[in-house]
């Protein structure tokens, strides 16, 4: 079985928000430098 994930990354103002579509509730956000 292959583990294939879809990473979604978007910028919201100064912040970058990223998450994995196949894993509910897992995300991260970080201020841009």
N, C-alpha and C positions, 0 to 999 in steps of 0.2 A: 504494500500500500504506500502510495506516494503522499507525502505531506506537502500540499501546495496551499499557500496562503496569499491573500490579497492585501497588500499594505496600502492604506489610504493616508495621504499626507496633504494637509492644506494649511494655508497661512491665514490667520485671523488677526489683522493689525500687526503688532510686533510679535505675536505668538505663532508658533508652528504647532499644529495639532496632528497627531498621527494615531492610527489604530489599525487593527487587523480585522477585516470584515468577518472572518470565520470564527473568531474568538470573542464572544460577547463579554462586555465589561472590562476588556483589556485595552487601555489606551495610555498615551503619554502626551505631555505638552511641555514646551520649553521656550523660553524667550530667545529671540534671535540675538546674535551678537553684533 
